[in-house]
Amino acid sequence: MTRRVYIETYGCQMNVADTELMLGVLGRDGYEATDDPAAADLMLVNTCAVRDNAEQRVVGRMGELKRYKRPGVVLGVVGCMAQRLGQRLLDDAPHVDLVIGPDGYRALPELVGSARDGRRAADTAFKSWEHYEDVPPARTDRVGAFVTVQRGCDYRCTFCIVPMTRGRERSRKLEDVVTEVGTLAAQGVTEVTLLGQTVNSYHDGHHDFADLLRAVGAVAGIRRLRFTSPYPTDFTDRVVAALAAVPAVCEHVHLPVQSGSSDLLKRMGRRYSRDDYLDVVGRLRAAIPGLGLTTDIIVGFPGETDADFDATESLVREVGFDDAYTFKYSPREGTGALRLPDAVPDAVAGARIERLIATVRDVARRRNVRLVGSTHEVLVEKVARRGGLLQSRTRNNKVVLVAGPSDWIGSYRRVRLTGTTGSTFTGMPEPSGRELAVVG
């Protein structure tokens, strides 16, 4: 009898890739995916632990999902929040049957079976050897694919809980990554995104990230190669040279800065100063014409002064980011920042983030307005939320909405940018004869 699994995914691209991995594991045990929790025999919530509000959303959602439970139905929490809380989740939430961290997905069928028999279970052991090489992810997107190349993190940023939820850094073997990408290309995928917590520190013992970029970029059929998230000071000369030399590598780098203040960066445990970061930006832009740059920024970190915040805002203008993900600092149990004095009042942090968002939007709008009228290659990704339009993306990561039939999805087209909202663009496709390629 076919069993059905329902998975909700929160957080980063790594969690999206892990959901595909879990569907692969469960698929081998006879499960099919469903979008309806009421039809599921197994419900899983794949969680994020980076900020407290993400965890609170999950707690609320688990309470909602329990109404779909019936005899034999299992409800589980997986991912980073599961790793962080472990047995405490089972103790505090009697409706939860299963708690599994990111290194425990191979045992899902066995643990689900135990839970179905009434033996609630938690598996949060770190497994330094686990890369799930023998488990093909169950992917549904045939336009682009996430490929995990590195797990865990050895850095110890004082605000970050990832090392405690993902374990020590370890990289897959280059040849295994290339084999997976080759399989994707054979299935018609033309764009891949390499994933790692500090992806450009990748090293499998013999090959570094530059080697990986060159090897993946040489796979026949791969037209676009992206990666996230890198660490600023891991852009060695070898890596920058590979970015510039490999045609498939897209002209976009997501380069987290967190703060524009050198003093605050030191308190955060980041391994660079403001000037170091600006040097990396300069090297990348010199090597890669037309580079799109996005970033992550935290406001309200303990000890952040008005001068520190001003330095962050000025950095946004000096770099000219194309976009930024901005967050208020969220205290995380077990991180070094909890021991730091001079907490920033929430009202102050709230006012600062509103000001920062306005600055980011102003900078992005000014940059985007200058692009209106130019022509770009886009990959059509999916139907957009706005009726009758398709969402597409340029090589430097600009989202462009175009009018066209759904069978354009997966194709590469030339479009002229006709307008911008400040963040996204509208575009006019060139005649259908200029279609560049179609995903098989």
Secondary structure, 3 states (H helix, E strand, C coil): CCEEEEEEECCCHHHHHHHHHHHHHHHCCCEEECCCHHHCCEEEEEECCCCHHHHHHHHHHHHHHHHHCCCCCEEEEEEHHHHHHCHHHHHHCCCCCEEECCCCHHHHHHHHHHHHCCCCEEECCCCCCCCCCCCCCCCCCCCEEEEECEECCCCCCCCCCHHHHHCCCEECCHHHHHHHHHHHHHCCCCEEEEECCCHHHCECCCCEHHHHHHHHHCCCCCCEEEEECCCHHHCCHHHHHHHHHCCCECCEEECCCECCCHHHHHHHCCCCCHHHHHHHHHHHHHHCCCCEEEEEEEECCCCCCHHHHHHHHHHHHHHCCCEEEEEECCCCCCCHHHHCCCCCCHHHHHHHHHHHHHHHHHHHHHHHHCCCCCEEEEEEEEECCCCCEEEEEECCCCEEEEECCHHHCCEEEEEEEEEECCCCEEEEECCHHHCCEECC
